[in-house]
Amino acid sequence: MPLLKPEQDIWPLNLLDLPEDGSSAPSETAPWWALYTLARYEKKLMRQLMEIQIPFFGPTIARRYKSPQGRIRTSVEPLFPNYVFIQGDEMARYNAVCTGSVSRYMPVSDPVQLVEDLRQIRQLILTDAPLAPELRLEPGQKIRVKSGIFKGFEGTIIRRENEIRLLISVRYMGRGASVALDDCQLEAL
């Protein structure tokens, strides 16, 4: 069975961009909502939100796996299963819930922090590095990447199976994504 091409996981494309004048971005001051979708409805909800023009971000990543026949396959999956973030007022939230794809919703108490975290997740996804979803954040050392394509990223170090992984998290959800790095690329904060 052929795999589907990636769909748009953010609308509008500049939703998380910083203004060039250094002022606070509209996305940081407007209300945000975390929508919990029905099982496997993330992409459907994002298509519906785009149709009704509600700004959203539901990060997706390419995941490689081996099929039962031994072939390497790539699929595009949500980084945070069942979650899509929308920006808008009560009416936008109401219209999103009325799509029939939302199980429940939660207001985001600190939209500035959420937007900052989502901005880093988006930048990490745009590097096209192989990412691994992290379901549980573990306490660890805060670091900054000092060289390579991830230069400037800040996050928490986690160790797993003799490799060092930089964890970029969305603090609001306690979830994130990680990428493998070498010791020489990191500096402690």
Backbone as a chain_set.jsonl record, in Angstrom:
{"seq": "MPLLKPEQDIWPLNLLDLPEDGSSAPSETAPWWALYTLARYEKKLMRQLMEIQIPFFGPTIARRYKSPQGRIRTSVEPLFPNYVFIQGDEMARYNAVCTGSVSRYMPVSDPVQLVEDLRQIRQLILTDAPLAPELRLEPGQKIRVKSGIFKGFEGTIIRRENEIRLLISVRYMGRGASVALDDCQLEAL", "coords": {"N": [[0.844, -1.174, 0.0], [0.67, 2.182, -0.923], [2.325, 4.91, 0.678], [0.992, 7.883, 2.082], [1.49, 11.276, 1.032], [3.161, 13.868, 2.922], [1.116, 16.01, 4.919], [-0.011, 19.413, 5.422], [1.016, 20.675, 8.49], [0.823, 22.953, 9.92], [-0.88, 26.019, 10.061], [-1.608, 29.413, 9.626], [1.404, 29.35, 7.617], [3.259, 31.063, 8.78], [2.654, 31.158, 11.456], [4.116, 30.682, 13.847], [6.267, 32.354, 13.578], [8.727, 34.809, 14.463], [8.313, 38.332, 14.89], [10.001, 40.678, 12.783], [10.757, 43.103, 13.878], [11.299, 42.649, 16.508], [9.324, 42.848, 18.377], [6.623, 41.572, 20.433], [5.163, 38.615, 19.259], [2.002, 38.196, 17.573], [1.023, 35.632, 17.922], [1.942, 34.944, 20.395], [0.502, 36.403, 22.212], [-2.225, 36.026, 21.855], [-5.027, 33.911, 22.801], [-4.438, 30.395, 23.328], [-5.233, 26.975, 22.674], [-5.204, 23.583, 23.656], [-6.106, 20.912, 21.865], [-7.576, 17.793, 22.283], [-7.749, 15.095, 20.318], [-10.031, 12.736, 18.771], [-9.189, 9.245, 18.553], [-6.53, 8.864, 16.321], [-7.257, 11.031, 14.691], [-5.898, 13.349, 14.162], [-4.763, 14.438, 11.734], [-7.04, 14.675, 10.154], [-8.49, 16.553, 11.65], [-6.739, 18.749, 11.381], [-6.987, 19.267, 8.631], [-9.667, 20.039, 8.594], [-9.573, 22.322, 10.244], [-8.016, 24.006, 8.662], [-9.761, 24.419, 6.55], [-11.798, 25.932, 7.791], [-10.341, 28.033, 8.552], [-8.86, 28.348, 11.015], [-6.131, 29.115, 12.958], [-3.506, 26.768, 13.479], [-1.292, 24.265, 14.928], [0.028, 21.172, 14.596], [2.383, 19.234, 15.169], [4.13, 17.074, 12.951], [6.113, 14.189, 12.205], [8.511, 12.375, 10.237], [8.671, 8.903, 10.345], [10.655, 6.078, 10.364], [10.353, 2.629, 9.719], [10.439, -0.966, 9.851], [8.797, -3.076, 7.651], [6.619, -5.998, 7.933], [7.497, -7.632, 5.862], [10.108, -6.98, 5.69], [10.879, -4.645, 4.441], [12.005, -1.255, 4.399], [10.067, 1.314, 5.543], [8.538, 4.557, 5.423], [6.622, 6.673, 7.334], [4.399, 9.397, 8.009], [3.839, 10.772, 11.047], [1.966, 12.013, 13.878], [3.749, 14.058, 16.166], [2.938, 14.512, 18.757], [0.761, 12.424, 19.735], [-2.742, 12.567, 19.3], [-2.984, 15.303, 19.868], [-3.564, 18.663, 18.919], [-2.729, 22.003, 18.494], [-4.398, 25.053, 18.786], [-4.859, 28.505, 17.901], [-6.739, 31.116, 19.04], [-9.884, 32.758, 19.831], [-12.73, 32.185, 22.054], [-14.75, 31.572, 20.222], [-13.343, 30.468, 18.058], [-12.353, 28.188, 19.311], [-14.799, 26.92, 19.892], [-15.783, 26.469, 17.262], [-13.806, 24.708, 16.368], [-14.202, 22.511, 18.066], [-16.712, 21.791, 17.203], [-16.207, 20.423, 14.863], [-16.311, 17.731, 15.174], [-14.155, 16.14, 15.542], [-12.819, 16.437, 17.868], [-12.129, 15.423, 21.127], [-11.769, 16.494, 23.715], [-10.806, 19.655, 25.236], [-8.288, 21.991, 26.31], [-7.501, 25.011, 27.908], [-4.58, 26.979, 27.327], [-2.478, 28.023, 29.768], [-0.155, 29.574, 29.808], [0.567, 31.105, 27.173], [2.828, 32.313, 25.978], [5.058, 30.794, 26.765], [4.279, 28.312, 25.659], [4.24, 28.913, 22.877], [6.927, 29.555, 22.482], [8.115, 27.053, 23.021], [6.852, 25.467, 21.042], [7.813, 26.737, 18.793], [10.549, 26.031, 18.866], [10.296, 23.251, 18.573], [9.19, 23.169, 15.993], [11.344, 24.289, 14.495], [13.237, 22.314, 14.931], [12.036, 20.132, 13.636], [12.106, 21.094, 11.014], [14.788, 20.792, 10.346], [15.089, 18.326, 9.253], [16.316, 16.196, 10.471], [16.544, 12.863, 11.809], [14.024, 12.274, 14.068], [12.902, 11.307, 17.329], [9.98, 10.553, 19.03], [9.351, 11.51, 22.365], [7.93, 10.184, 25.103], [7.914, 10.497, 27.848], [9.279, 12.869, 29.903], [12.471, 13.06, 31.314], [14.262, 14.02, 34.219], [17.197, 15.991, 33.821], [20.359, 17.311, 32.713], [20.52, 20.69, 31.726], [21.276, 21.952, 28.525], [23.124, 23.531, 25.807], [23.434, 23.476, 22.307], [26.481, 23.757, 20.662], [27.63, 23.562, 18.153], [27.278, 22.543, 14.698], [24.284, 21.585, 12.805], [22.319, 22.004, 14.647], [23.049, 24.11, 16.189], [22.73, 26.423, 18.812], [20.314, 25.475, 19.761], [18.528, 24.772, 22.733], [18.087, 22.588, 25.474], [17.268, 19.588, 27.254], [19.421, 17.05, 28.374], [19.207, 13.629, 27.716], [20.002, 10.261, 28.36], [20.282, 7.312, 26.514], [20.619, 4.015, 25.771], [23.518, 4.051, 25.34], [23.843, 6.392, 23.841], [23.784, 9.925, 23.378], [21.15, 12.133, 23.697], [19.524, 15.074, 22.668], [16.92, 16.685, 24.145], [14.125, 18.356, 23.18], [11.485, 19.989, 24.485], [7.928, 20.357, 25.024], [6.881, 22.067, 27.491], [4.377, 22.409, 28.579], [2.975, 20.096, 27.996], [4.598, 18.037, 28.858], [5.954, 16.456, 27.085], [7.984, 15.705, 24.179], [10.56, 15.902, 21.642], [13.446, 14.137, 20.509], [16.912, 14.175, 19.523], [19.809, 12.539, 18.344], [23.096, 13.35, 19.426], [26.604, 14.287, 19.423], [29.0, 14.262, 22.133], [30.917, 16.316, 21.894], [29.586, 18.415, 20.72], [28.139, 19.76, 22.594], [27.425, 22.055, 25.288], [27.343, 22.845, 28.727], [24.77, 24.61, 30.469]], "CA": [[0.0, 0.0, 0.0], [1.516, 3.375, -0.972], [2.2, 5.83, 1.795], [0.498, 9.204, 1.71], [2.446, 12.375, 1.138], [2.949, 14.667, 4.133], [0.122, 17.074, 4.845], [0.374, 20.621, 6.135], [0.78, 20.51, 9.925], [0.733, 24.281, 10.514], [-1.572, 27.008, 9.234], [-0.814, 29.748, 8.456], [2.802, 28.92, 7.705], [4.025, 31.988, 9.618], [2.002, 31.202, 12.768], [5.081, 30.71, 14.954], [7.396, 33.22, 13.239], [8.978, 36.008, 15.273], [8.302, 39.568, 14.097], [11.35, 41.173, 12.49], [11.073, 44.282, 14.692], [11.629, 42.223, 17.862], [8.174, 42.971, 19.275], [5.968, 40.314, 20.776], [4.4, 38.074, 18.132], [0.578, 38.026, 17.885], [0.775, 34.251, 18.353], [2.316, 34.812, 21.801], [-0.416, 37.132, 23.072], [-3.587, 35.532, 21.671], [-5.284, 32.652, 23.521], [-4.139, 29.121, 22.69], [-5.963, 25.826, 23.2], [-4.711, 22.245, 23.312], [-7.25, 20.06, 21.536], [-7.319, 16.351, 22.34], [-8.586, 14.567, 19.243], [-10.415, 11.331, 18.789], [-8.039, 8.416, 18.164], [-6.037, 8.934, 14.95], [-7.987, 12.076, 13.972], [-5.109, 14.581, 14.138], [-4.642, 14.989, 10.375], [-8.387, 15.069, 9.729], [-8.797, 17.818, 12.332], [-5.943, 19.818, 10.783], [-7.619, 19.617, 7.351], [-10.898, 20.775, 8.907], [-9.206, 23.645, 10.76], [-7.561, 24.811, 7.542], [-10.964, 24.804, 5.804], [-12.529, 26.991, 8.493], [-9.33, 29.062, 8.757], [-8.447, 28.512, 12.407], [-4.685, 28.855, 13.046], [-3.198, 25.553, 14.236], [-0.022, 23.559, 14.761], [0.004, 19.784, 15.042], [3.657, 18.784, 14.585], [4.251, 15.706, 12.441], [7.485, 13.798, 11.873], [8.672, 11.152, 9.452], [9.171, 7.801, 11.159], [11.037, 4.913, 9.557], [10.155, 1.347, 10.381], [10.581, -2.121, 8.973], [7.527, -3.78, 7.444], [6.74, -7.441, 8.183], [8.223, -8.241, 4.747], [11.501, -6.582, 5.781], [11.151, -3.402, 3.72], [12.029, -0.027, 5.187], [8.96, 2.204, 5.19], [8.501, 5.833, 6.106], [5.275, 7.235, 7.47], [4.353, 10.693, 8.682], [3.004, 10.573, 12.224], [1.962, 13.143, 14.809], [4.759, 14.028, 17.216], [2.171, 14.402, 20.001], [-0.478, 11.749, 19.348], [-4.037, 13.07, 19.747], [-2.978, 16.727, 20.211], [-3.402, 19.736, 17.945], [-2.81, 23.287, 19.185], [-5.016, 26.113, 17.982], [-4.79, 29.859, 18.423], [-7.972, 31.835, 18.762], [-10.762, 33.068, 20.947], [-13.733, 31.16, 22.4], [-15.489, 31.182, 19.009], [-12.474, 29.563, 17.31], [-12.373, 26.927, 20.049], [-16.127, 26.327, 19.675], [-15.84, 25.97, 15.88], [-12.922, 23.54, 16.278], [-14.869, 21.397, 18.75], [-17.872, 21.42, 16.379], [-15.809, 19.609, 13.707], [-16.575, 16.326, 15.468], [-12.882, 15.426, 15.649], [-12.205, 16.787, 19.153], [-12.67, 14.738, 22.296], [-11.805, 17.507, 24.777], [-9.894, 20.774, 25.012], [-7.736, 22.611, 27.51], [-6.878, 26.31, 27.631], [-3.156, 27.061, 27.65], [-2.358, 29.1, 30.757], [0.998, 30.427, 29.496], [0.772, 31.003, 25.724], [4.181, 32.728, 25.582], [5.912, 29.617, 26.943], [3.885, 27.314, 24.667], [4.695, 29.339, 21.544], [8.389, 29.412, 22.478], [8.409, 25.622, 22.904], [6.413, 24.997, 19.721], [8.74, 27.323, 17.811], [11.747, 25.186, 18.861], [9.911, 21.958, 17.976], [9.057, 23.406, 14.538], [12.685, 24.444, 13.934], [13.867, 20.99, 14.987], [11.432, 19.334, 12.56], [12.544, 21.627, 9.725], [16.164, 20.374, 10.048], [14.99, 17.014, 8.602], [17.073, 15.176, 11.213], [15.635, 11.827, 12.314], [13.562, 12.575, 15.416], [12.208, 10.249, 18.056], [9.062, 11.101, 20.029], [9.662, 11.177, 23.751], [6.666, 10.184, 25.806], [8.07, 10.911, 29.237], [10.488, 13.659, 30.111], [13.241, 12.663, 32.484], [15.108, 15.122, 34.671], [18.565, 15.907, 33.327], [21.135, 18.54, 32.624], [20.164, 21.649, 30.677], [22.436, 22.181, 27.667], [22.988, 24.282, 24.558], [24.261, 22.899, 21.25], [27.427, 24.801, 20.27], [28.084, 23.43, 16.769], [26.466, 21.683, 13.843], [23.025, 22.154, 12.316], [21.458, 22.306, 15.785], [23.694, 25.162, 16.981], [21.811, 27.363, 19.436], [19.188, 24.807, 20.414], [18.681, 24.495, 24.154], [17.199, 21.527, 25.903], [17.696, 18.725, 28.345], [20.103, 15.836, 27.926], [18.789, 12.325, 28.226], [20.869, 9.19, 27.866], [19.527, 6.123, 26.188], [21.356, 2.997, 25.011], [24.874, 4.51, 25.001], [23.894, 7.567, 22.985], [23.314, 11.143, 24.037], [20.074, 12.727, 22.924], [19.047, 16.383, 23.088], [15.473, 16.656, 24.255], [13.414, 19.623, 23.071], [10.186, 19.614, 25.029], [6.832, 21.29, 25.208], [6.717, 21.946, 28.939], [2.95, 22.359, 28.883], [2.475, 18.732, 27.844], [5.502, 17.028, 29.398], [6.372, 15.611, 25.969], [8.915, 16.391, 23.296], [11.246, 15.133, 20.609], [14.877, 14.108, 20.784], [17.796, 13.903, 18.401], [21.115, 12.07, 18.833], [24.201, 14.293, 19.235], [27.896, 13.905, 19.978], [29.418, 15.023, 23.316], [31.713, 17.487, 21.545], [28.719, 19.464, 20.234], [27.317, 20.276, 23.676], [28.006, 22.797, 26.397], [26.403, 22.962, 29.842], [24.267, 25.964, 30.755]], "C": [[0.89, 1.239, 0.0], [1.262, 4.275, 0.232], [1.773, 7.191, 1.284], [1.582, 10.257, 1.851], [2.151, 13.181, 2.41], [1.918, 15.761, 3.9], [0.613, 18.269, 5.65], [0.02, 20.466, 7.61], [0.737, 21.842, 10.667], [0.004, 25.184, 9.527], [-1.875, 28.215, 10.079], [0.658, 29.389, 8.684], [3.644, 29.812, 8.617], [3.47, 32.087, 11.049], [2.986, 31.367, 13.914], [6.28, 31.618, 14.686], [7.496, 34.395, 14.211], [8.885, 37.237, 14.383], [9.726, 40.093, 13.923], [11.74, 42.359, 13.361], [11.365, 43.935, 16.148], [10.474, 42.353, 18.847], [7.566, 41.603, 19.549], [5.081, 39.881, 19.606], [2.935, 37.951, 18.53], [0.276, 36.621, 18.403], [1.123, 34.052, 19.82], [1.306, 35.48, 22.724], [-1.859, 36.648, 22.957], [-3.78, 34.232, 22.447], [-4.933, 31.425, 22.665], [-4.919, 28.026, 23.406], [-5.252, 24.55, 22.771], [-5.948, 21.384, 23.089], [-6.813, 18.608, 21.589], [-8.29, 15.719, 21.361], [-9.088, 13.166, 19.553], [-9.209, 10.538, 18.286], [-7.776, 8.503, 16.667], [-6.788, 9.956, 14.084], [-7.177, 13.362, 13.811], [-5.081, 15.215, 12.754], [-6.002, 15.438, 9.843], [-8.758, 16.403, 10.36], [-8.015, 18.963, 11.7], [-6.508, 20.228, 9.425], [-8.883, 20.441, 7.587], [-10.593, 22.186, 9.405], [-8.74, 24.564, 9.638], [-8.767, 25.291, 6.722], [-11.701, 25.955, 6.471], [-11.594, 28.105, 8.975], [-9.082, 29.397, 10.232], [-6.962, 28.182, 12.473], [-4.389, 27.663, 13.949], [-1.765, 25.112, 14.008], [-0.191, 22.19, 15.396], [1.245, 19.12, 14.483], [3.634, 17.32, 14.173], [5.705, 15.442, 12.074], [7.459, 12.544, 11.018], [9.266, 10.085, 10.367], [9.436, 6.615, 10.253], [10.835, 3.651, 10.378], [10.295, 0.234, 9.353], [9.243, -2.844, 8.888], [7.705, -5.262, 7.761], [7.5, -8.181, 7.069], [9.694, -7.823, 4.741], [11.859, -5.303, 5.045], [11.149, -2.224, 4.683], [10.94, 0.895, 4.66], [9.099, 3.504, 5.972], [7.056, 6.293, 6.152], [5.38, 8.563, 8.203], [3.345, 10.565, 9.808], [3.024, 11.817, 13.099], [3.056, 12.971, 15.861], [4.096, 13.866, 18.577], [0.831, 13.752, 19.656], [-1.7, 12.331, 20.068], [-4.061, 14.559, 20.095], [-2.775, 17.601, 18.984], [-3.603, 21.031, 18.721], [-3.442, 24.303, 18.262], [-4.839, 27.447, 18.694], [-6.095, 30.538, 18.056], [-8.804, 32.035, 20.007], [-11.741, 31.92, 21.202], [-14.487, 30.674, 21.162], [-14.652, 30.232, 18.156], [-12.45, 28.194, 17.986], [-13.691, 26.194, 19.81], [-16.231, 25.721, 18.272], [-14.955, 24.74, 15.7], [-13.581, 22.317, 16.918], [-16.05, 20.885, 17.914], [-17.497, 20.598, 15.141], [-16.129, 18.137, 13.925], [-15.309, 15.498, 15.619], [-12.212, 15.62, 17.008], [-12.919, 16.066, 20.291], [-12.819, 15.71, 23.47], [-10.77, 18.584, 24.46], [-9.434, 21.315, 26.352], [-7.186, 23.97, 27.126], [-5.407, 26.268, 28.045], [-2.979, 28.263, 28.57], [-1.206, 30.047, 30.464], [1.304, 30.329, 27.999], [2.17, 31.402, 25.263], [5.133, 31.537, 25.673], [5.574, 28.548, 25.903], [4.409, 27.669, 23.291], [6.205, 29.204, 21.437], [8.783, 27.944, 22.29], [8.022, 25.082, 21.528], [7.322, 25.529, 18.622], [10.009, 26.47, 17.718], [11.451, 23.818, 18.235], [9.819, 22.102, 16.458], [10.43, 23.532, 13.883], [13.416, 23.108, 13.91], [13.333, 20.098, 13.866], [11.951, 19.785, 11.199], [13.99, 21.274, 9.381], [16.197, 19.057, 9.283], [15.875, 15.959, 9.261], [16.086, 14.113, 11.691], [15.301, 12.098, 13.779], [12.881, 11.365, 16.024], [11.259, 10.9, 19.047], [9.469, 10.629, 21.42], [8.381, 11.296, 24.556], [6.782, 10.681, 27.239], [9.381, 11.676, 29.373], [11.166, 13.206, 31.395], [14.08, 13.843, 32.934], [16.535, 14.926, 34.177], [19.192, 17.277, 33.235], [20.65, 19.398, 31.471], [21.416, 21.945, 29.866], [22.072, 23.083, 26.491], [23.902, 23.603, 23.551], [25.148, 24.008, 20.718], [27.935, 24.672, 18.845], [27.153, 22.502, 16.006], [25.148, 22.342, 13.46], [22.07, 22.512, 13.447], [22.025, 23.417, 16.674], [22.647, 26.147, 17.5], [20.61, 26.72, 20.102], [19.524, 24.595, 21.887], [17.692, 23.417, 24.538], [17.789, 20.757, 27.058], [18.343, 17.481, 27.763], [19.435, 14.622, 28.55], [19.741, 11.293, 27.644], [20.005, 7.967, 27.628], [20.405, 5.229, 25.331], [22.683, 3.525, 24.462], [24.928, 5.654, 24.002], [23.368, 8.76, 23.776], [22.285, 11.778, 23.121], [19.701, 14.072, 23.529], [17.533, 16.328, 23.061], [14.948, 18.08, 24.18], [11.984, 19.301, 23.472], [9.185, 20.745, 24.96], [6.44, 21.127, 26.667], [5.256, 21.789, 29.321], [2.439, 20.927, 28.886], [3.353, 17.69, 28.515], [5.932, 16.034, 28.341], [7.327, 16.392, 25.093], [9.457, 15.481, 22.229], [12.728, 15.163, 20.938], [15.642, 13.781, 19.516], [19.144, 13.498, 18.981], [22.2, 13.087, 18.473], [25.476, 13.723, 19.819], [28.23, 14.796, 21.162], [30.094, 16.33, 22.939], [30.843, 18.656, 21.045], [28.021, 20.215, 21.358], [28.114, 21.087, 24.675], [26.936, 22.957, 27.478], [25.982, 24.403, 30.021], [24.484, 26.301, 32.211]], "O": [[1.784, 1.345, 0.84], [0.142, 4.383, 0.73], [2.149, 7.601, 0.186], [2.479, 10.138, 2.687], [1.026, 13.174, 2.909], [1.855, 16.358, 2.825], [1.536, 18.152, 6.457], [-1.124, 20.164, 7.952], [0.627, 21.87, 11.892], [0.236, 25.125, 8.32], [-2.374, 28.049, 11.192], [1.085, 29.158, 9.815], [4.645, 29.354, 9.17], [3.804, 33.027, 11.769], [2.72, 32.114, 14.855], [7.216, 31.649, 15.485], [6.491, 34.903, 14.709], [9.33, 37.199, 13.236], [10.555, 39.96, 14.823], [12.928, 42.605, 13.567], [11.65, 44.828, 16.946], [10.618, 42.009, 20.021], [7.965, 40.603, 18.953], [4.344, 40.688, 19.04], [2.633, 37.639, 19.682], [-0.62, 36.44, 19.227], [0.655, 33.095, 20.437], [1.256, 35.154, 23.91], [-2.642, 36.846, 23.886], [-2.81, 33.526, 22.723], [-5.111, 31.426, 21.447], [-5.225, 28.139, 24.593], [-4.757, 24.456, 21.648], [-6.735, 21.157, 24.008], [-5.795, 18.237, 21.005], [-9.505, 15.792, 21.544], [-8.619, 12.509, 20.482], [-8.311, 11.103, 17.662], [-8.662, 8.254, 15.85], [-6.934, 9.758, 12.877], [-7.721, 14.372, 13.365], [-5.348, 16.409, 12.618], [-6.102, 16.459, 9.163], [-9.282, 17.287, 9.682], [-8.568, 20.045, 11.5], [-6.51, 21.414, 9.095], [-9.144, 21.412, 6.877], [-11.277, 23.139, 9.031], [-9.028, 25.76, 9.652], [-8.791, 26.43, 6.256], [-12.18, 26.86, 5.788], [-12.007, 29.003, 9.71], [-9.094, 30.559, 10.637], [-6.562, 27.085, 12.085], [-4.942, 27.549, 15.043], [-1.111, 25.516, 13.046], [-0.512, 22.069, 16.578], [1.179, 18.498, 13.423], [3.189, 16.448, 14.92], [6.436, 16.353, 11.683], [6.514, 11.757, 11.068], [10.243, 10.334, 11.074], [8.575, 6.195, 9.479], [11.113, 3.617, 11.576], [10.272, 0.472, 8.146], [8.634, -3.18, 9.904], [8.838, -5.735, 7.849], [8.08, -9.238, 7.314], [10.453, -8.264, 3.878], [13.026, -4.912, 5.025], [10.393, -2.198, 5.654], [10.903, 1.213, 3.471], [9.701, 3.54, 7.044], [6.358, 6.3, 5.138], [6.343, 8.811, 8.929], [2.166, 10.291, 9.583], [3.984, 12.588, 13.068], [3.263, 11.875, 16.382], [4.617, 13.171, 19.449], [-0.128, 14.447, 19.323], [-1.683, 12.553, 21.278], [-5.084, 15.041, 20.582], [-1.935, 17.321, 18.129], [-4.537, 21.146, 19.515], [-3.07, 24.409, 17.093], [-4.691, 27.51, 19.914], [-6.505, 30.532, 16.895], [-8.474, 31.548, 21.088], [-11.602, 30.831, 20.645], [-14.824, 29.494, 21.065], [-15.193, 29.284, 17.586], [-12.519, 27.163, 17.315], [-13.7, 24.99, 19.554], [-16.709, 24.598, 18.11], [-15.313, 23.826, 14.957], [-13.522, 21.216, 16.369], [-16.349, 19.69, 17.918], [-18.387, 20.122, 14.436], [-16.21, 17.374, 12.962], [-15.382, 14.284, 15.804], [-11.16, 15.038, 17.272], [-14.145, 16.098, 20.399], [-13.856, 15.746, 24.132], [-9.966, 18.442, 23.539], [-10.085, 21.132, 27.381], [-6.477, 24.087, 26.127], [-5.046, 25.591, 29.008], [-3.294, 29.391, 28.192], [-1.271, 31.218, 30.837], [2.185, 29.573, 27.592], [2.653, 30.883, 24.256], [5.924, 31.301, 24.76], [6.477, 27.942, 25.325], [4.967, 26.814, 22.604], [6.712, 28.778, 20.4], [9.674, 27.629, 21.5], [8.781, 24.327, 20.92], [7.57, 24.843, 17.63], [10.497, 26.21, 16.618], [12.256, 23.293, 17.465], [10.315, 21.25, 15.722], [10.663, 22.945, 12.826], [14.139, 22.814, 12.958], [14.103, 19.388, 13.219], [12.209, 18.955, 10.327], [14.393, 21.439, 8.23], [17.232, 18.703, 8.718], [16.151, 14.925, 8.652], [14.922, 14.42, 11.95], [16.192, 12.146, 14.627], [12.351, 10.509, 15.316], [11.694, 11.734, 19.842], [9.877, 9.483, 21.608], [7.813, 12.381, 24.677], [5.825, 11.235, 27.779], [10.448, 11.186, 29.003], [10.519, 12.998, 32.422], [14.567, 14.6, 32.094], [17.022, 13.797, 34.124], [18.601, 18.277, 33.641], [20.399, 18.899, 30.374], [22.489, 22.164, 30.429], [20.903, 23.357, 26.219], [25.014, 23.198, 23.89], [24.657, 25.079, 20.359], [28.611, 25.578, 18.358], [26.351, 21.776, 16.593], [24.922, 23.516, 13.755], [21.108, 23.249, 13.23], [21.537, 23.638, 17.782], [21.801, 26.637, 16.752], [19.95, 27.354, 20.925], [20.661, 24.28, 22.239], [16.592, 23.344, 23.991], [18.695, 21.226, 27.747], [17.863, 16.927, 26.774], [19.141, 14.593, 29.745], [20.23, 11.464, 26.527], [19.125, 7.633, 28.422], [20.882, 5.649, 24.277], [22.936, 3.451, 23.26], [25.965, 5.866, 23.373], [22.601, 8.604, 24.726], [22.516, 11.943, 21.924], [19.576, 14.203, 24.747], [16.939, 15.958, 22.048], [15.284, 18.917, 25.018], [11.345, 18.439, 22.87], [9.539, 21.92, 24.853], [5.755, 20.173, 27.036], [4.939, 21.102, 30.292], [1.569, 20.577, 29.684], [2.907, 16.562, 28.726], [6.243, 14.886, 28.66], [7.465, 17.605, 25.246], [8.893, 14.425, 21.943], [13.211, 16.102, 21.571], [15.109, 13.197, 18.572], [19.577, 14.048, 19.993], [22.223, 13.618, 17.363], [25.438, 12.787, 20.618], [27.805, 15.951, 21.211], [29.872, 17.35, 23.592], [31.333, 19.782, 20.96], [27.364, 21.222, 21.096], [29.304, 20.854, 24.889], [25.764, 23.177, 27.173], [26.759, 25.319, 29.752], [24.129, 27.394, 32.651]]}, "num_chains": 1, "name": "protein.A"}
